[in-house]
Amino acid sequence: APELLFGAQHYGAPVDLWAVGCVVGELLLHRPLMPGPTEPQQLKLMVELLGAPSDRIWPGMSALPLFRSLGPALPDQPFNEL
């Protein structure tokens, strides 16, 4: 889940829902959905598939512990403007 990659300390239902969605996607595609070997690569694959997160659509994202080191490297993606 992206919040875990950004260093969130609390594990909750959103992490479980993310995992369920990934498993369903992998079952439908018959392959790994986002096979990134490193955390930055994993985030890049998430952005390519779903769009870049922002504080507007994910309040508090920029306050996560690892956002400063990983967040600015995320490529822009127009999907978050839908």
C-alpha positions, 0 to 999 in steps of 0.5 A, a space after each residue: 500500500 502506498 501509505 506503507 511505502 511512505 512510512 505510515 506507522 498505522 495499519 488500518 482497513 485502507 491497507 487491507 482494501 489496497 491489498 485486496 484490490 491488488 490481488 483481484 487485479 493479479 487474478 484477472 491479469 494472471 501476472 503481478 500488477 505492479 512488480 517493482 523491485 524497490 520502493 521507489 520503483 513500486 511507487 512509480 508503477 503505482 503512479 503509472 497505473 493510477 495517477 499521482 497522489 496529491 494532498 487534495 485527493 489524499 489529505 495528509 500525504 505530504 506529512 508522511 515520514 518518507 514523503 520528502 524523500 520519495 514523493 517529489 520523484 513521482 512523475 506527474 500523471 493527469 489522472 488525478 485531475 479527473 
